């Protein structure tokens, strides 16, 4: 019986944990920024702010709203800073911290 594939690199490990939250964040990022599926290629190390021109101030507000409304994330707006949107990984961690349950 074949064993389950174990992540072999740090990048593999980062992109496999927890998939549902990461997938939700990437889907919303792609949708809000109009990336046409490009977000599916992003890793946790992919820089966002200052690297993704589509993620301007209006897109950040739209993304925060989508996270709250569609994923039920409770966001302390005072806790948001540039580090929150520094990379895919930092955004996923922020969303995980704000998920109910």
ABEGO torsion letter per residue (X at the ends): XBBBBBBABAAAAAAAOBAAAAAAAAAAAAAAAGAGGAAAABBAABBBBGABAABBAAAAAAAAAAAAAAAGBBBBAAABBAAAAABAAAAAAAAAAABBX
